[in-house]
Amino acid sequence: MNPIDFDHPPADPAEACRSWFRESESMGFANPNAMTLATVDASGQPHARIVLLRGFDARGAVFFTNRESDKGVQLRANDRAALLFHWDREPIGRQIRIEGRVTLASDAESDAYWNSRPRESQINACASQQSRPVASRAALQAEQDRLTAQFAGRPVPRPAHWGGYRVSLDRIELWQGDKYRLHDRVVYLRSGSGWNVQRLSP
Ligand SMILES: Cc1cc2nc3c(=O)[nH]c(=O)nc-3n(C[C@H](O)[C@H](O)[C@H](O)COP(=O)(O)O)c2cc1C
């Protein structure tokens, strides 16, 4: 592990995040890239659910989903989102909080990720009207069977409503747990091309 000196935090928080992602991957978590995605709907009601981080660089954090889902509808109404990672296993107790504005990932990025998925996942993504009511599991399976027959012998095309979103890195907080609640926190606020950095009380 590469401990951060919270009194002299690293200059680049994105690089610090990548380092924590790598360390979490090496620790055998089932889904080290799982993150809570919080969105806010048009009435101001927040909503949260888990999605998987599939890309991360200075432009932002990328996940893929059905853009007609509840989260897609919420992001159309309000383009702000928050992401939360949490890893808790000795010796690591950490969170990363990211806040920013959401934009659509490009068609090329969405195609590249879609094409990397197993055929079964592609078919099931097509079969599911994510977040809409469905009568039964049998109804889902019937749709899966219908699409499996429809696309037999050829690639499953990415539906137009399925793709990526990118959350910009406007605010990044690194949190590391310590004994008796003397936790370490540092927050980075985007300021022009750089960052305002502050240590926060736990
Ligand atoms: C570990 C885990 C990973 C998930 N990854 C994704 C994902 O990458 N994309 C996605 O759309 N849903 C993913 N889901 C399902 C979402 O949590 C959620 O049920 C779904 O996206 C519908 O959310 P919505 O109705 O708020 O739009 C995942 C769930 C879990 C538990």
The ligand as a MOL file (V3000), in Angstrom:
LIG
                    3D

  0  0  0     0  0            999 V3000
M  V30 BEGIN CTAB
M  V30 COUNTS 31 33 0 0 0
M  V30 BEGIN ATOM
M  V30 1 C -22.6270 -4.5720 -8.1440 0
M  V30 2 C -23.6450 -3.9130 -9.0220 0
M  V30 3 C -23.2450 -3.3740 -10.2170 0
M  V30 4 C -24.1680 -2.7430 -11.0830 0
M  V30 5 N -23.7090 -2.1510 -12.2180 0
M  V30 6 C -24.5830 -1.4900 -13.0170 0
M  V30 7 C -24.1030 -0.7610 -14.1450 0
M  V30 8 O -22.8860 -0.6630 -14.4140 0
M  V30 9 N -25.0270 -0.1510 -14.9330 0
M  V30 10 C -26.3750 -0.1920 -14.6500 0
M  V30 11 O -27.1600 0.3730 -15.4020 0
M  V30 12 N -26.8450 -0.8210 -13.5560 0
M  V30 13 C -25.9860 -1.4840 -12.7270 0
M  V30 14 N -26.4450 -2.1160 -11.6020 0
M  V30 15 C -27.9110 -2.0550 -11.3190 0
M  V30 16 C -28.2600 -0.7150 -10.6850 0
M  V30 17 O -27.8920 -0.7110 -9.3110 0
M  V30 18 C -29.7540 -0.3560 -10.8080 0
M  V30 19 O -30.5660 -1.3860 -10.2870 0
M  V30 20 C -30.1740 -0.1170 -12.2520 0
M  V30 21 O -29.1920 0.5950 -12.9800 0
M  V30 22 C -31.5010 0.6570 -12.3170 0
M  V30 23 O -31.3510 1.8950 -11.6510 0
M  V30 24 P -32.3820 3.1020 -11.9020 0
M  V30 25 O -33.7640 2.4800 -11.9010 0
M  V30 26 O -32.1680 4.0350 -10.7690 0
M  V30 27 O -32.0360 3.7270 -13.2300 0
M  V30 28 C -25.5390 -2.7110 -10.7200 0
M  V30 29 C -25.9400 -3.2490 -9.4890 0
M  V30 30 C -25.0030 -3.8290 -8.6550 0
M  V30 31 C -25.4660 -4.3620 -7.3220 0
M  V30 END ATOM
M  V30 BEGIN BOND
M  V30 1 1 1 2
M  V30 2 1 2 3
M  V30 3 2 2 30
M  V30 4 2 3 4
M  V30 5 1 4 5
M  V30 6 1 4 28
M  V30 7 2 5 6
M  V30 8 1 6 7
M  V30 9 1 6 13
M  V30 10 2 7 8
M  V30 11 1 7 9
M  V30 12 1 9 10
M  V30 13 2 10 11
M  V30 14 1 10 12
M  V30 15 2 12 13
M  V30 16 1 13 14
M  V30 17 1 14 15
M  V30 18 1 14 28
M  V30 19 1 15 16
M  V30 20 1 16 17
M  V30 21 1 16 18
M  V30 22 1 18 19
M  V30 23 1 18 20
M  V30 24 1 20 21
M  V30 25 1 20 22
M  V30 26 1 22 23
M  V30 27 1 23 24
M  V30 28 2 24 25
M  V30 29 1 24 26
M  V30 30 1 24 27
M  V30 31 2 28 29
M  V30 32 1 29 30
M  V30 33 1 30 31
M  V30 END BOND
M  V30 END CTAB
M  END
